[in-house]
Amino acid sequence: MRLLLLVPLFLFLGGCVTNPDKAENDPNTGRLGADQNYESPSNTYIQLANEYMKRGDYATALNKAKKAVQ
């Protein structure tokens, strides 16, 4: 049951954090420019969580997602 709740969470967080168009067009993101190659730590944790989910390591994926939200 928990797994079914985690999958939409990862998809939602991954879409919010990794959507470059939204970040570039939103004035509230604090980005300096579109050519800036900065990747936030939360984005890295979400990508790691997605990879762990693909491998079936759900406990580690949950821990990475928690770190992304903190």
Secondary structure, 3 states (H helix, E strand, C coil): CHHHHHHHHHHHHHHHHHCHHHHHHCCCCCCCCCCCCCCCHHHHHHHHHHHHHHHCCHHHHHHHHHHHHC
